[in-house]
């Protein structure tokens, strides 16, 4: 169990009380404190601004204000540092893609297993992104080609070195750092350095946004 001093704090935002209480129980049993719950987007924004949690579990479809708008407002707030995981019952929901474009660090289906939920919260809290290649890449492939205007204003790829472009291509295909290291015959530490530099040069929050950008710019195309 995590040391409570270092365990990520969580806000759960969902309009279904049973979902919120279920997630609270699962996370609490794993030593991950839920500092607040919210039943709609407005409550979610207020709770996050008050408690500054490490991670937000955000339902995409809620009354008053949906999870997409709440995500935008939270990440636009000064000093925003919370990582947002989108919750949905639809793995190819275009609202989920828009939320990832807005800066969410990934998404989970609501029927996620307790173990996967806990590991997801821990993963994004360490500044990585929740990249499940079987789902997230499929989502990006489906919507990125249809919505090029969403990528307007994104920084280009000209600042990246040939090696960094190679790393980005492989990231977009869903490879983990360990898999990247094996593919490129590099150490994981070197791969992490490349990934960090890619995100910094492109002004991106995490790997999910890097994958989105790779598809939007045509660096990687669906089916590659």
Secondary structure, DSSP 4 states (H G I P E B T S, - for coil): ---TTTSPPEEEE-S-HHHHHHHHHHHHHTT--EEEEESSHHHHHHHHHHH--SEEEEESS-SSS-HHHHHHHHHHSTT---EEEEEES-TT-HHHHHHHHHT--BEEETT--HHHHHHHHHHHHTT--B--IIIIIHHHHHHHTT-GGGGTT---STTS-HHHHHHHHHHHTT--HHHHHHHHT--HHHHHHHHHHHHHHHT-SSHHHHHHHHHHTTSS-TT-
